[in-house]
Amino acid sequence: MLAWTVFDTSALVVLEAARGVRDHHLNYWDAQVWATARLFQLPVVLSEDVAPGATLEGVRFVNPFDAAFQLADWF
């Protein structure tokens, strides 16, 4: 917890995740990550599960395992 910010799961996150499943056809766990990012105004999520470069309501998904991904670009 000292190295990473931890966001609590709340009823609002669960409701927003359910909307992400319905509206964006995400699986629930990806929708929960997306909902948390959206509600806490995080612009980027690192994920190999969502189409790289996809942006859903202001949250951009980046695949850190993509050959084009360069960690140095994020510092």
C-alpha positions as CSV (number, residue, x, y, z in Angstrom):
1,M,0.0,0.0,0.0
2,L,3.0,2.3,0.3
3,A,4.0,1.8,-3.3
4,W,0.6,2.0,-5.0
5,T,-2.6,3.9,-4.6
6,V,-5.4,1.6,-3.6
7,F,-8.9,2.5,-4.5
8,D,-11.8,1.0,-2.5
9,T,-14.5,-0.9,-4.2
10,S,-17.8,0.8,-3.5
11,A,-21.4,0.3,-4.4
12,L,-20.9,3.0,-7.0
13,V,-18.0,1.2,-8.6
14,V,-20.1,-2.0,-8.8
15,L,-23.0,-0.2,-10.4
16,E,-20.7,1.5,-12.9
17,A,-19.0,-1.8,-13.7
18,A,-22.4,-3.3,-14.3
19,R,-23.1,-0.5,-16.8
20,G,-19.7,-1.2,-18.4
21,V,-20.7,-4.8,-18.9
22,R,-24.1,-3.8,-20.4
23,D,-22.9,-0.8,-22.5
24,H,-19.4,-1.8,-23.5
25,H,-19.6,-5.6,-23.4
26,L,-16.7,-5.9,-21.0
27,N,-16.4,-8.9,-18.7
28,Y,-17.2,-8.0,-15.2
29,W,-13.7,-7.8,-13.8
30,D,-12.4,-5.7,-16.7
31,A,-15.5,-3.5,-16.2
32,Q,-14.7,-3.1,-12.5
33,V,-11.2,-1.9,-13.4
34,W,-12.6,0.5,-16.0
35,A,-15.3,1.8,-13.6
36,T,-12.7,2.4,-10.9
37,A,-10.5,4.3,-13.3
38,R,-13.4,6.3,-14.7
39,L,-14.8,7.3,-11.3
40,F,-11.4,8.2,-9.9
41,Q,-10.5,10.1,-13.1
42,L,-7.5,7.9,-14.1
43,P,-6.9,8.4,-17.8
44,V,-5.0,5.2,-18.6
45,V,-5.3,1.5,-17.6
46,L,-2.6,-1.0,-18.4
47,S,-4.4,-4.2,-19.5
48,E,-3.8,-7.0,-21.9
49,D,-7.5,-8.0,-21.9
50,V,-9.1,-4.9,-23.6
51,A,-8.3,-3.9,-27.2
52,P,-5.1,-1.9,-27.1
53,G,-5.7,1.8,-27.8
54,A,-9.4,1.5,-27.0
55,T,-10.8,4.5,-25.1
56,L,-14.1,4.0,-23.2
57,E,-15.6,7.2,-21.8
58,G,-12.2,8.9,-21.3
59,V,-10.3,5.8,-20.1
60,R,-7.6,4.6,-22.5
61,F,-6.4,1.0,-22.4
62,V,-2.8,0.3,-23.1
63,N,-1.4,-3.2,-23.4
64,P,2.0,-3.3,-21.6
65,F,2.8,-6.6,-23.4
66,D,2.4,-5.2,-26.9
67,A,5.6,-5.1,-28.9
68,A,5.2,-1.4,-29.5
69,F,4.9,-0.6,-25.8
70,Q,7.9,1.3,-24.4
71,L,8.0,1.7,-20.7
72,A,10.3,4.8,-21.0
73,D,7.5,6.6,-22.9
74,W,5.5,6.6,-19.6
75,F,8.0,8.4,-17.4
